[in-house]
Amino acid sequence: MFVRADEWLNWEVHCARLLYPDRPAVTLGPGHTVNIPEVRSISLRQLLHCHKRNVGAFVAAARRLRRVHQIQCSIYKCRLVSR
């Protein structure tokens, strides 16, 4: 898909910023890495394992997933996540 690693890294940062516009800045480095600041939360898997079935959390996750599938990538003129 990419001939050069720096092109791929720039694309990863671009997509991460589209996916997480409300998070602090996504950055490159050190080396060939993309740094996305950690967000402290409880995963849906943890909720299921703890038998805490918070319907609101699952509804929010479904909405987030739908939003991700609707984002258009300006670099490739396609959706970020294929269906």
C-alpha positions as CSV (number, residue, x, y, z in Angstrom):
1,M,0.0,0.0,0.0
2,F,2.8,2.4,0.9
3,V,6.3,2.4,-0.7
4,R,7.8,4.5,2.1
5,A,7.3,4.2,5.9
6,D,7.0,7.9,6.4
7,E,4.0,8.0,4.0
8,W,2.3,5.3,6.0
9,L,3.1,7.0,9.3
10,N,1.6,10.3,8.1
11,W,-1.5,8.4,6.9
12,E,-1.9,6.7,10.3
13,V,-1.7,10.1,12.1
14,H,-4.2,11.6,9.7
15,C,-6.7,8.7,10.3
16,A,-6.2,8.8,14.0
17,R,-7.0,12.5,14.1
18,L,-10.1,11.8,12.1
19,L,-11.1,9.0,14.4
20,Y,-10.3,10.8,17.7
21,P,-10.8,14.5,17.2
22,D,-11.6,15.0,20.8
23,R,-8.4,13.5,22.1
24,P,-5.1,15.3,22.7
25,A,-2.7,15.5,19.7
26,V,-1.6,12.3,18.0
27,T,2.1,12.5,17.3
28,L,4.9,10.6,15.5
29,G,8.0,9.1,17.2
30,P,10.2,8.1,18.5
31,G,11.2,5.9,15.6
32,H,8.5,4.6,13.3
33,T,5.7,4.8,15.8
34,V,2.4,6.7,16.1
35,N,1.6,7.9,19.6
36,I,-2.1,8.1,20.6
37,P,-2.5,9.3,24.2
38,E,-4.2,6.7,26.4
39,V,-7.8,7.3,27.5
40,R,-8.6,5.7,30.8
41,S,-11.9,3.8,30.6
42,I,-13.5,0.4,31.0
43,S,-13.8,-1.7,27.9
44,L,-17.0,-3.4,26.9
45,R,-15.2,-6.7,27.5
46,Q,-14.5,-5.8,31.1
47,L,-18.1,-4.7,31.6
48,L,-19.3,-8.1,30.3
49,H,-16.8,-10.1,32.5
50,C,-17.9,-8.1,35.6
51,H,-21.6,-8.7,34.7
52,K,-22.1,-4.9,34.6
53,R,-24.3,-4.7,31.5
54,N,-24.6,-0.9,31.2
55,V,-26.9,-0.5,28.2
56,G,-25.8,3.1,27.8
57,A,-22.2,2.1,27.3
58,F,-23.1,-0.4,24.6
59,V,-25.3,2.1,22.8
60,A,-22.5,4.7,22.9
61,A,-20.1,2.1,21.5
62,A,-22.5,1.2,18.7
63,R,-22.8,4.9,17.8
64,R,-19.1,5.3,17.8
65,L,-18.6,2.3,15.6
66,R,-21.2,3.6,13.1
67,R,-19.5,7.1,13.1
68,V,-16.2,5.5,12.3
69,H,-17.6,3.6,9.4
70,Q,-19.0,6.9,8.0
71,I,-15.8,8.9,8.0
72,Q,-14.3,9.6,4.6
73,C,-10.5,9.6,4.1
74,S,-9.5,12.7,2.2
75,I,-6.2,11.0,1.1
76,Y,-7.8,8.0,-0.6
77,K,-11.3,9.3,-1.1
78,C,-12.8,6.3,0.6
79,R,-14.1,5.2,4.0
80,L,-11.5,4.6,6.7
81,V,-13.0,1.2,7.6
82,S,-14.2,-1.0,4.9
83,R,-17.6,-2.8,5.3
